[in-house]
Amino acid sequence: MSARCKAGRGESGRPVRIVASTSRLRIERPAAKAIRLLLVEDSEDDALLVVRELRRGGYEPSVTRVESSREFLMALEEDPPDIIISDHTIPGYGGLAALVDWKASGKDIPFILVSGTVGEEVAVSAMRAGAHDYVLKGDLTRLPAAVGRELRDRDVRTEQARIHAQRSSGAPRARARAARPQPTPERPTLALEGDRQRVLDAQRVPCGLTFTWPKRNQLTSTYVTSRRIIRT
């Protein structure tokens, strides 16, 4: 049975591989990337729209949906997500309040604001408050790209923090090694042969040392050079 393959892109813009044969036609898509999503949203319909766009963009989200500060903080502690997506306005809570709770947690988790009515001033305020991006509900097709960009940036920050921690932990050890006292050069071994002295193992004697001793009523000296002993 013969078959032909052709690469292309699906409706969502994701790359697909089309396999055609004499008996069937099938489309092979890349495996979806699993992510943990903390979704601040009171509307089930809007939550389904967010999940649908993420799946179209190549993600398979495991969703925890919350509607209050207590639920939000509990989800952050019990099962930290890969990314947070929050509606700007929900009764009793909302994106800006969730931003405050997220910043107080100190966790490096990308935060994306989603709203159907957000204006430019509100969006700027949200970004200044710490939001990584904002997406209009009328343009959710931007959401997968925004999620991918923020996840990559988070990975870069994590790697940079790891490298910095390694360098910081290695610096005290390097200073400790530098502060250790250096061993003193070994002194040459001298042996007495009657009225003479001989330097043993001259290779261990630092170059430039001179040894002087009496011999037959005169001074005789030995000057050590590299691997040689010169007697004068």
Summary of the structure (lengths in Angstrom):
residues: 232
radius of gyration: 37.1
end to end distance: 98.3
largest distance: 114.9
contacts: 613
relative contact order: 0.09
helix: 39%
strand: 34%
